[in-house]
Amino acid sequence: MIKPDMSVDIGGIRMQNPVMTASGTFGFGEVYEDFFSADELGALVVKGVTPEARIGNPPSRLVETPAGLLNAIGLENPGVEAVLKDYLPHLKGYSVPVIVNIAGNTIEDYCLVAERLSSSEVVKGLEINISCPNVKAGGMAFGSHPDMAAQVVRAVRKNTKLPLIVKLSPNVTSIVEMALAVEEAGADAISLINTLLGMAIDIETRRPRLANIVGGLSGPAVKPVAVRMVWQVAQHVKIPVIGLGGIITAEDALEFIMAGATAVAIGTGQFLNPRCCPDVVKGIFEYCQNNNIKRIGDLTGIAWKEA
């Protein structure tokens, strides 16, 4: 039985397998240490970091929905200086690449965080979050128009030599137009999708269940939308695509890969199964073995390449 090559390259970030964590669901690596080692993954993507500490939105901030989860955390984080001092040193112990998600209210915020994180030997890549639906400034405001998204990417590109992954919002008219804009502006890879904008109402109180009114919908409910967007984008860009949105099993991950994703990220699935990430790695490996697939990359985009 063959031993498939599971390694992939995301914009210059070499990964031993195509599975990474989704930002915002894995803390700074410490959250899941009792369940598995991050060294089993392809890469570790930590939660979003802003210039200053943020307490996030008021509670309630999480609402379970049929086949999904609404969140309105609001980019709670300790700020970039605390991350550099208190969190990144701990991550030196991991053998896998560490990627930091960055966010801000202004373009200058993104540039500042990118420049400061570039000074850390731990950080191997940055994920530019222009798609968070839970904040009142920045976030999705930058990711809703191709020209604005391109401005952010160009500015950040001038402030770091690290590989740049741009996380796109599904809450747009044309996901392909957005992807092409950030590619032209200097993105090394694209991750999609971030959460869909949604809300829930408590019929007893007759009020929205989230204090923020609206939040981001994730989980299996969004997977068909995410797979469709990966399929569309991967056929139009030359840079790697990271697929995420509702991945629970290896079968889910393989759908994204066959739709055109080079790698996948797992978020909400970890809340259901704390060992979701290593289980998916194992499942993909076994699929490749059982189907005589020599390289995981041979499956990328196979669904449309063979159509």
C-alpha positions as a Markdown table, in Angstrom:
| # | Residue | x | y | z |
|---|---|---|---|---|
| 1 | Met | 0.0 | 0.0 | 0.0 |
| 2 | Ile | 1.4 | 3.4 | -1.0 |
| 3 | Lys | 2.2 | 6.1 | 1.5 |
| 4 | Pro | 0.6 | 9.2 | -0.1 |
| 5 | Asp | 2.4 | 12.6 | -0.1 |
| 6 | Met | 0.2 | 14.8 | 2.0 |
| 7 | Ser | 2.3 | 17.9 | 1.8 |
| 8 | Val | 1.1 | 21.2 | 0.2 |
| 9 | Asp | 2.4 | 24.7 | -0.3 |
| 10 | Ile | 0.3 | 27.7 | 0.5 |
| 11 | Gly | 2.0 | 30.8 | -1.0 |
| 12 | Gly | 5.4 | 29.7 | 0.2 |
| 13 | Ile | 4.2 | 28.2 | 3.5 |
| 14 | Arg | 5.1 | 24.5 | 3.4 |
| 15 | Met | 2.7 | 22.3 | 5.2 |
| 16 | Gln | 3.0 | 18.6 | 6.0 |
| 17 | Asn | -0.7 | 18.0 | 5.3 |
| 18 | Pro | -3.6 | 20.2 | 4.1 |
| 19 | Val | -5.4 | 20.6 | 7.3 |
| 20 | Met | -5.2 | 23.8 | 9.4 |
| 21 | Thr | -7.3 | 25.4 | 12.1 |
| 22 | Ala | -9.6 | 28.3 | 11.3 |
| 23 | Ser | -8.9 | 31.6 | 13.1 |
| 24 | Gly | -10.9 | 32.4 | 16.1 |
| 25 | Thr | -11.6 | 28.8 | 17.1 |
| 26 | Phe | -8.2 | 27.6 | 18.3 |
| 27 | Gly | -7.1 | 30.4 | 20.6 |
| 28 | Phe | -3.4 | 30.7 | 20.5 |
| 29 | Gly | -2.8 | 27.0 | 20.4 |
| 30 | Glu | -3.3 | 26.3 | 24.1 |
| 31 | Val | -7.0 | 25.6 | 23.9 |
| 32 | Tyr | -6.8 | 22.0 | 22.5 |
| 33 | Glu | -3.5 | 20.8 | 24.0 |
| 34 | Asp | -5.3 | 18.3 | 26.2 |
| 35 | Phe | -6.8 | 16.7 | 23.1 |
| 36 | Phe | -4.0 | 16.6 | 20.5 |
| 37 | Ser | -0.8 | 18.2 | 19.5 |
| 38 | Ala | -0.8 | 21.0 | 16.9 |
| 39 | Asp | 2.2 | 19.2 | 15.4 |
| 40 | Glu | -0.3 | 16.8 | 13.9 |
| 41 | Leu | -1.7 | 19.6 | 11.7 |
| 42 | Gly | -0.5 | 21.2 | 8.5 |
| 43 | Ala | -0.5 | 24.7 | 10.1 |
| 44 | Leu | -1.8 | 26.5 | 13.1 |
| 45 | Val | -3.9 | 29.6 | 12.5 |
| 46 | Val | -4.4 | 31.6 | 15.7 |
| 47 | Lys | -7.2 | 34.0 | 16.5 |
| 48 | Gly | -7.5 | 37.5 | 15.1 |
| 49 | Val | -5.1 | 40.1 | 16.4 |
| 50 | Thr | -5.7 | 43.9 | 16.4 |
| 51 | Pro | -3.4 | 46.8 | 17.3 |
| 52 | Glu | -5.0 | 47.3 | 20.8 |
| 53 | Ala | -6.7 | 44.8 | 23.1 |
| 54 | Arg | -10.4 | 44.3 | 22.4 |
| 55 | Ile | -13.0 | 43.0 | 24.8 |
| 56 | Gly | -15.3 | 42.0 | 22.0 |
| 57 | Asn | -19.1 | 42.3 | 21.9 |
| 58 | Pro | -21.4 | 42.1 | 24.9 |
| 59 | Pro | -23.1 | 38.7 | 25.7 |
| 60 | Ser | -24.9 | 36.8 | 24.5 |
| 61 | Arg | -22.4 | 36.1 | 21.7 |
| 62 | Leu | -23.1 | 32.5 | 20.7 |
| 63 | Val | -26.4 | 31.0 | 19.5 |
| 64 | Glu | -26.7 | 27.4 | 18.3 |
| 65 | Thr | -28.8 | 27.0 | 15.2 |
| 66 | Pro | -30.0 | 24.0 | 13.1 |
| 67 | Ala | -26.8 | 22.6 | 11.6 |
| 68 | Gly | -24.8 | 25.6 | 12.6 |
| 69 | Leu | -23.6 | 28.3 | 15.0 |
| 70 | Leu | -24.1 | 32.0 | 15.1 |
| 71 | Asn | -21.3 | 34.0 | 16.7 |
| 72 | Ala | -20.8 | 37.6 | 17.4 |
| 73 | Ile | -17.5 | 37.5 | 19.4 |
| 74 | Gly | -16.3 | 40.8 | 18.0 |
| 75 | Leu | -12.6 | 40.0 | 17.6 |
| 76 | Glu | -11.8 | 39.8 | 21.3 |
| 77 | Asn | -8.0 | 39.6 | 21.7 |
| 78 | Pro | -5.2 | 40.9 | 23.9 |
| 79 | Gly | -3.7 | 43.2 | 21.2 |
| 80 | Val | -0.6 | 42.7 | 19.1 |
| 81 | Glu | 2.0 | 43.7 | 21.8 |
| 82 | Ala | 0.6 | 41.2 | 24.3 |
| 83 | Val | 0.5 | 38.5 | 21.6 |
| 84 | Leu | 4.2 | 39.1 | 20.8 |
| 85 | Lys | 5.2 | 39.1 | 24.4 |
| 86 | Asp | 2.9 | 36.5 | 26.1 |
| 87 | Tyr | 1.6 | 34.2 | 23.4 |
| 88 | Leu | 3.9 | 33.7 | 20.5 |
| 89 | Pro | 6.9 | 32.5 | 22.6 |
| 90 | His | 4.9 | 29.5 | 23.6 |
| 91 | Leu | 4.3 | 28.6 | 20.0 |
| 92 | Lys | 8.0 | 28.2 | 19.3 |
| 93 | Gly | 7.6 | 24.6 | 20.5 |
| 94 | Tyr | 5.5 | 23.6 | 17.6 |
| 95 | Ser | 7.1 | 22.2 | 14.4 |
| 96 | Val | 4.2 | 23.4 | 12.2 |
| 97 | Pro | 3.9 | 26.8 | 10.6 |
| 98 | Val | 2.1 | 29.5 | 12.7 |
| 99 | Ile | -0.2 | 31.8 | 10.8 |
| 100 | Val | -1.7 | 34.9 | 12.5 |
| 101 | Asn | -5.0 | 36.4 | 11.5 |
| 102 | Ile | -4.9 | 40.2 | 11.5 |
| 103 | Ala | -7.7 | 42.7 | 11.6 |
| 104 | Gly | -8.3 | 46.4 | 12.3 |
| 105 | Asn | -10.6 | 49.4 | 12.0 |
| 106 | Thr | -8.5 | 51.2 | 9.4 |
| 107 | Ile | -5.9 | 50.2 | 6.8 |
| 108 | Glu | -3.3 | 51.7 | 9.0 |
| 109 | Asp | -4.3 | 49.2 | 11.8 |
| 110 | Tyr | -3.7 | 46.3 | 9.4 |
| 111 | Cys | -0.3 | 47.7 | 8.4 |
| 112 | Leu | 0.8 | 48.2 | 12.0 |
| 113 | Val | -0.1 | 44.7 | 13.1 |
| 114 | Ala | 1.5 | 43.2 | 10.0 |
| 115 | Glu | 4.7 | 45.1 | 10.6 |
| 116 | Arg | 4.9 | 44.2 | 14.3 |
| 117 | Leu | 4.2 | 40.5 | 13.7 |
| 118 | Ser | 6.8 | 40.4 | 11.0 |
| 119 | Ser | 9.4 | 40.9 | 13.7 |
| 120 | Ser | 8.6 | 37.5 | 15.2 |
| 121 | Glu | 10.5 | 34.4 | 14.1 |
| 122 | Val | 7.5 | 32.3 | 15.1 |
| 123 | Val | 5.1 | 33.8 | 12.5 |
| 124 | Lys | 5.4 | 32.2 | 9.1 |
| 125 | Gly | 2.4 | 33.9 | 7.5 |
| 126 | Leu | -0.5 | 36.4 | 7.9 |
| 127 | Glu | -4.2 | 35.9 | 7.2 |
| 128 | Ile | -5.8 | 39.3 | 6.4 |
| 129 | Asn | -9.3 | 39.3 | 7.8 |
| 130 | Ile | -11.4 | 41.6 | 5.7 |
| 131 | Ser | -14.5 | 39.5 | 6.2 |
| 132 | Cys | -15.6 | 39.6 | 9.9 |
| 133 | Pro | -19.3 | 40.4 | 10.1 |
| 134 | Asn | -19.4 | 41.1 | 13.8 |
| 135 | Val | -17.6 | 44.4 | 14.1 |
| 136 | Lys | -18.9 | 47.9 | 13.4 |
| 137 | Ala | -15.7 | 49.2 | 11.7 |
| 138 | Gly | -13.2 | 47.5 | 9.5 |
| 139 | Gly | -13.8 | 43.8 | 8.9 |
| 140 | Met | -16.5 | 43.1 | 6.3 |
| 141 | Ala | -16.5 | 46.8 | 5.4 |
| 142 | Phe | -13.2 | 46.3 | 3.7 |
| 143 | Gly | -14.2 | 43.0 | 2.2 |
| 144 | Ser | -17.4 | 44.0 | 0.5 |
| 145 | His | -15.9 | 45.9 | -2.4 |
| 146 | Pro | -13.0 | 44.7 | -4.6 |
| 147 | Asp | -11.3 | 48.1 | -4.7 |
| 148 | Met | -11.3 | 48.5 | -0.9 |
| 149 | Ala | -10.1 | 45.0 | -0.4 |
| 150 | Ala | -7.3 | 45.5 | -2.9 |
| 151 | Gln | -6.3 | 48.7 | -1.1 |
| 152 | Val | -5.9 | 46.8 | 2.2 |
| 153 | Val | -3.8 | 44.1 | 0.6 |
| 154 | Arg | -1.5 | 46.5 | -1.2 |
| 155 | Ala | -0.9 | 48.5 | 1.9 |
| 156 | Val | -0.1 | 45.4 | 4.0 |
| 157 | Arg | 2.1 | 44.0 | 1.3 |
| 158 | Lys | 4.3 | 47.0 | 1.7 |
| 159 | Asn | 4.7 | 46.4 | 5.4 |
| 160 | Thr | 5.7 | 42.7 | 5.4 |
| 161 | Lys | 7.6 | 40.1 | 3.4 |
| 162 | Leu | 5.5 | 37.3 | 5.0 |
| 163 | Pro | 3.1 | 35.3 | 2.8 |
| 164 | Leu | -0.3 | 36.9 | 2.8 |
| 165 | Ile | -3.5 | 34.9 | 2.9 |
| 166 | Val | -6.7 | 37.0 | 2.4 |
| 167 | Lys | -9.8 | 35.7 | 4.1 |
| 168 | Leu | -12.9 | 36.6 | 1.9 |
| 169 | Ser | -16.5 | 37.2 | 2.9 |
| 170 | Pro | -19.3 | 35.3 | 1.2 |
| 171 | Asn | -21.6 | 38.3 | 1.8 |
| 172 | Val | -20.7 | 39.8 | -1.6 |
| 173 | Thr | -22.2 | 40.0 | -5.1 |
| 174 | Ser | -19.3 | 38.3 | -6.9 |
| 175 | Ile | -16.8 | 36.2 | -5.0 |
| 176 | Val | -14.7 | 35.7 | -8.1 |
| 177 | Glu | -14.4 | 39.5 | -8.6 |
| 178 | Met | -13.2 | 39.8 | -5.0 |
| 179 | Ala | -10.7 | 37.0 | -5.4 |
| 180 | Leu | -9.2 | 38.4 | -8.6 |
| 181 | Ala | -8.9 | 41.9 | -7.0 |
| 182 | Val | -6.9 | 40.7 | -4.0 |
| 183 | Glu | -4.8 | 38.4 | -6.1 |
| 184 | Glu | -3.8 | 41.3 | -8.3 |
| 185 | Ala | -3.0 | 43.4 | -5.2 |
| 186 | Gly | -0.5 | 40.9 | -4.0 |
| 187 | Ala | -2.2 | 38.1 | -2.1 |
| 188 | Asp | -0.3 | 34.8 | -2.0 |
| 189 | Ala | -3.4 | 32.7 | -1.1 |
| 190 | Ile | -7.1 | 33.1 | -0.5 |
| 191 | Ser | -9.2 | 31.5 | 2.3 |
| 192 | Leu | -12.9 | 31.2 | 1.9 |
| 193 | Ile | -15.5 | 31.4 | 3.2 |
| 194 | Asn | -15.8 | 33.4 | 6.3 |
| 195 | Thr | -19.2 | 33.3 | 8.0 |
| 196 | Leu | -22.5 | 34.2 | 6.4 |
| 197 | Leu | -24.4 | 37.0 | 8.0 |
| 198 | Gly | -27.4 | 35.8 | 10.0 |
| 199 | Met | -29.5 | 36.3 | 13.1 |
| 200 | Ala | -31.9 | 34.5 | 15.4 |
| 201 | Ile | -34.9 | 35.7 | 17.5 |
| 202 | Asp | -36.1 | 34.5 | 20.9 |
| 203 | Ile | -39.9 | 34.1 | 20.5 |
| 204 | Glu | -40.4 | 34.3 | 24.3 |
| 205 | Thr | -38.6 | 37.6 | 24.8 |
| 206 | Arg | -39.4 | 38.7 | 21.3 |
| 207 | Arg | -35.9 | 40.0 | 21.0 |
| 208 | Pro | -32.8 | 39.1 | 18.9 |
| 209 | Arg | -30.8 | 36.3 | 20.7 |
| 210 | Leu | -27.5 | 38.0 | 20.0 |
| 211 | Ala | -26.7 | 41.2 | 21.8 |
| 212 | Asn | -25.1 | 42.4 | 18.5 |
| 213 | Ile | -28.4 | 41.6 | 16.7 |
| 214 | Val | -26.6 | 39.9 | 13.8 |
| 215 | Gly | -23.7 | 37.4 | 13.8 |
| 216 | Gly | -21.7 | 35.1 | 11.6 |
| 217 | Leu | -23.2 | 31.7 | 10.7 |
| 218 | Ser | -20.8 | 28.8 | 10.5 |
| 219 | Gly | -21.1 | 25.0 | 10.6 |
| 220 | Pro | -22.5 | 22.4 | 8.2 |
| 221 | Ala | -25.3 | 24.7 | 7.2 |
| 222 | Val | -22.9 | 26.8 | 5.2 |
| 223 | Lys | -20.9 | 24.1 | 3.5 |
| 224 | Pro | -22.7 | 23.9 | 0.2 |
| 225 | Val | -22.3 | 27.7 | -0.2 |
| 226 | Ala | -18.6 | 27.4 | 0.7 |
| 227 | Val | -17.9 | 24.5 | -1.7 |
| 228 | Arg | -19.6 | 26.4 | -4.5 |
| 229 | Met | -17.5 | 29.5 | -3.9 |
| 230 | Val | -14.3 | 27.5 | -3.8 |
| 231 | Trp | -15.3 | 25.9 | -7.0 |
| 232 | Gln | -15.8 | 29.3 | -8.7 |
| 233 | Val | -12.7 | 31.0 | -7.3 |
| 234 | Ala | -10.2 | 28.2 | -7.9 |
| 235 | Gln | -11.0 | 28.2 | -11.6 |
| 236 | His | -10.1 | 31.9 | -11.9 |
| 237 | Val | -7.1 | 32.5 | -9.7 |
| 238 | Lys | -3.5 | 31.3 | -10.0 |
| 239 | Ile | -2.8 | 31.4 | -6.2 |
| 240 | Pro | -3.8 | 28.6 | -3.8 |
| 241 | Val | -7.2 | 28.5 | -2.2 |
| 242 | Ile | -7.9 | 27.4 | 1.3 |
| 243 | Gly | -11.5 | 26.0 | 1.8 |
| 244 | Leu | -13.5 | 26.3 | 5.0 |
| 245 | Gly | -17.0 | 26.3 | 6.1 |
| 246 | Gly | -18.8 | 23.4 | 7.8 |
| 247 | Ile | -16.0 | 20.8 | 7.6 |
| 248 | Ile | -16.7 | 18.0 | 10.1 |
| 249 | Thr | -15.3 | 14.9 | 8.4 |
| 250 | Ala | -12.6 | 13.9 | 6.0 |
| 251 | Glu | -15.3 | 13.5 | 3.4 |
| 252 | Asp | -16.2 | 17.2 | 3.8 |
| 253 | Ala | -12.6 | 18.2 | 3.5 |
| 254 | Leu | -12.2 | 16.1 | 0.3 |
| 255 | Glu | -15.2 | 17.9 | -1.2 |
| 256 | Phe | -13.4 | 21.2 | -0.8 |
| 257 | Ile | -10.1 | 19.8 | -2.2 |
| 258 | Met | -11.9 | 18.3 | -5.2 |
| 259 | Ala | -13.6 | 21.7 | -5.8 |
| 260 | Gly | -10.2 | 23.3 | -6.0 |
| 261 | Ala | -8.9 | 23.9 | -2.5 |
| 262 | Thr | -5.2 | 23.2 | -1.9 |
| 263 | Ala | -5.8 | 23.1 | 1.9 |
| 264 | Val | -8.7 | 23.3 | 4.3 |
| 265 | Ala | -9.4 | 24.9 | 7.6 |
| 266 | Ile | -11.6 | 23.6 | 10.4 |
| 267 | Gly | -13.4 | 25.8 | 12.9 |
| 268 | Thr | -16.9 | 25.0 | 14.2 |
| 269 | Gly | -16.2 | 21.3 | 13.8 |
| 270 | Gln | -13.8 | 21.5 | 16.7 |
| 271 | Phe | -16.6 | 22.5 | 19.1 |
| 272 | Leu | -18.5 | 19.3 | 18.2 |
| 273 | Asn | -15.4 | 17.0 | 18.2 |
| 274 | Pro | -12.2 | 18.4 | 19.9 |
| 275 | Arg | -10.2 | 15.9 | 17.8 |
| 276 | Cys | -11.9 | 16.9 | 14.6 |
| 277 | Cys | -8.6 | 18.2 | 13.0 |
| 278 | Pro | -6.4 | 15.2 | 13.5 |
| 279 | Asp | -9.4 | 12.9 | 12.6 |
| 280 | Val | -9.7 | 14.7 | 9.3 |
| 281 | Val | -6.0 | 14.4 | 8.6 |
| 282 | Lys | -6.2 | 10.6 | 9.3 |
| 283 | Gly | -9.3 | 10.3 | 7.1 |
| 284 | Ile | -7.8 | 12.1 | 4.1 |
| 285 | Phe | -4.6 | 9.9 | 4.4 |
| 286 | Glu | -6.7 | 6.7 | 4.4 |
| 287 | Tyr | -8.8 | 7.9 | 1.5 |
| 288 | Cys | -5.6 | 8.5 | -0.5 |
| 289 | Gln | -4.2 | 5.1 | 0.5 |
| 290 | Asn | -7.4 | 3.2 | -0.4 |
| 291 | Asn | -7.7 | 5.0 | -3.7 |
| 292 | Asn | -4.1 | 4.8 | -4.7 |
| 293 | Ile | -3.7 | 8.6 | -4.7 |
| 294 | Lys | 0.1 | 9.3 | -4.6 |
| 295 | Arg | -0.2 | 13.0 | -3.8 |
| 296 | Ile | -3.0 | 14.9 | -2.2 |
| 297 | Gly | -2.3 | 17.7 | -4.7 |
| 298 | Asp | -3.5 | 15.3 | -7.4 |
| 299 | Leu | -7.1 | 15.7 | -6.1 |
| 300 | Thr | -7.1 | 19.5 | -6.1 |
| 301 | Gly | -9.7 | 20.7 | -8.5 |
| 302 | Ile | -10.2 | 17.2 | -9.9 |
| 303 | Ala | -14.0 | 17.7 | -9.9 |
| 304 | Trp | -13.8 | 20.4 | -12.5 |
| 305 | Lys | -10.7 | 19.4 | -14.3 |
| 306 | Glu | -12.3 | 16.1 | -15.2 |
| 307 | Ala | -15.7 | 17.6 | -16.0 |
